[in-house]
Amino acid sequence: MRGEAVGIERLVEQAKLDEKQGNKNRAIERYESALRLIAEPLNNLAWLYHDAGRDKEAVALATLATQFAPNSTEFADTLRKARARERR
């Protein structure tokens, strides 16, 4: 986990530098990469909330995870399951 935190921190610092240098497209890419690193722990916590019957919280976190990593079928599955049970 510590390695991911350093990776996120590094990406954000590089993105800030890119912004200052006027390379906004590269900054966007780096910020998006940082968000994808955050998506997995969001999804994992969402699943644990779902498992504990805390589906409102699970839906909120799983929604963020799928926004940060829209191509992840695993994250979409967590969101789908939490939403289904929340509606009951």
C-alpha positions as CSV (number, residue, x, y, z in Angstrom):
1,M,0.0,0.0,0.0
2,R,2.8,2.4,0.8
3,G,4.2,1.9,-2.7
4,E,0.9,2.9,-4.2
5,A,0.7,6.1,-2.0
6,V,4.2,7.1,-3.2
7,G,3.1,6.4,-6.8
8,I,0.1,8.5,-6.5
9,E,2.0,11.3,-4.8
10,R,4.7,11.1,-7.5
11,L,2.0,11.3,-10.3
12,V,0.3,14.3,-8.7
13,E,3.6,16.1,-8.3
14,Q,4.6,15.4,-11.9
15,A,1.1,16.5,-13.1
16,K,1.5,19.8,-11.2
17,L,4.9,20.4,-12.9
18,D,3.4,19.5,-16.3
19,E,0.7,22.1,-15.6
20,K,3.2,24.8,-14.7
21,Q,5.1,24.0,-17.9
22,G,1.9,24.4,-19.9
23,N,1.6,20.7,-20.8
24,K,-2.0,20.3,-19.8
25,N,-2.7,17.2,-21.8
26,R,0.2,15.3,-20.0
27,A,-1.0,16.7,-16.7
28,I,-4.5,15.3,-17.4
29,E,-3.0,11.9,-18.2
30,R,-1.0,11.8,-15.0
31,Y,-4.0,12.9,-12.9
32,E,-6.1,10.2,-14.6
33,S,-3.5,7.6,-13.8
34,A,-3.5,8.6,-10.1
35,L,-7.2,8.2,-10.0
36,R,-7.0,4.7,-11.4
37,L,-4.7,3.8,-8.5
38,I,-7.3,5.1,-6.1
39,A,-10.1,3.1,-7.7
40,E,-9.0,-0.3,-6.4
41,P,-9.0,0.5,-2.7
42,L,-12.3,2.3,-3.2
43,N,-13.8,-0.8,-4.8
44,N,-12.4,-3.1,-2.2
45,L,-13.8,-1.0,0.6
46,A,-17.2,-0.8,-1.2
47,W,-17.2,-4.6,-1.4
48,L,-16.6,-4.9,2.3
49,Y,-19.4,-2.4,3.0
50,H,-21.7,-4.4,0.8
51,D,-20.7,-7.6,2.6
52,A,-21.5,-5.9,5.9
53,G,-25.0,-4.8,4.6
54,R,-23.9,-1.1,4.3
55,D,-25.0,-0.8,0.8
56,K,-25.7,2.9,0.7
57,E,-22.0,3.5,1.5
58,A,-21.0,0.7,-0.9
59,V,-22.9,2.3,-3.7
60,A,-21.2,5.7,-3.1
61,L,-17.7,4.2,-3.1
62,A,-18.3,1.8,-6.0
63,T,-19.7,4.6,-8.1
64,L,-16.5,6.5,-7.6
65,A,-14.4,3.5,-8.4
66,T,-16.2,2.9,-11.7
67,Q,-15.9,6.6,-12.6
68,F,-12.1,6.4,-12.0
69,A,-11.7,3.1,-13.8
70,P,-14.7,2.8,-16.2
71,N,-13.4,-0.3,-18.0
72,S,-13.2,-2.4,-14.9
73,T,-15.8,-5.2,-15.0
74,E,-14.9,-6.1,-11.4
75,F,-15.8,-2.6,-10.2
76,A,-19.0,-2.5,-12.2
77,D,-20.0,-5.8,-10.7
78,T,-19.5,-4.5,-7.2
79,L,-21.6,-1.4,-8.0
80,R,-24.3,-3.6,-9.6
81,K,-24.6,-5.9,-6.6
82,A,-24.6,-3.1,-4.0
83,R,-27.3,-1.2,-6.0
84,A,-29.4,-4.3,-6.3
85,R,-29.5,-5.0,-2.6
86,E,-29.9,-1.3,-1.7
87,R,-33.1,-1.2,-3.7
88,R,-34.7,-4.1,-1.7
